[in-house]
Every structure is written in C-alpha cells, then in structure tokens.
C-alpha cells in the first residue's frame, strides 16, 4: 500500500465516522426537541382543566419537570452543537485537495 492509498483510506474512514456522528447527533437533537415541544404544548391545554382534579395538577407539574429535564439533557449533551461541528468537519474532509 502506497502513501496516497493509505491516506485516502484513512481520510475516508474519518469522513464516515464524522458523517455517522453528525447523523446520530442530529437525530438525537430532533427527537428530544420534538418530545420537549409536544410535552410543553400539553401544559397549557391541561391547565384549563386543572381545577377539576388534584391528579391533573400533579400531572401538569410533572410535565413541566419533564420539559426542564429534556431541555437540560439537550444542553448537557450538546447534540445540536456536535451535529453541526461534525457536519462541518465531514464536509471539510470531503473537499480535501487531491495529492
């Protein structure tokens, strides 16, 4: 194996890795955000019925807690930042100059 072939294989492996990581972070970010949005929209809907049941009040509080946890998880794991950074790196490697 010559140097050019080795570098091509090595760079292609890195491109594949960054591509996979970008996709998985994008999916993770979008999934958590969709769940967060769906749960957050339930809170005002259920709040209209809150006076009827103590269990409903507790459920609304639990949903609010879930929204906070989801937002925190997205922030801690930085799915969106990783997704974009991995994508930028992947595309930069794809545009590498030929030897």
Secondary structure as UniProt FT lines:
FT   HELIX           3..47
FT   TURN            48..49
FT   HELIX           50..52
FT   HELIX           54..77
FT   HELIX           79..94
//
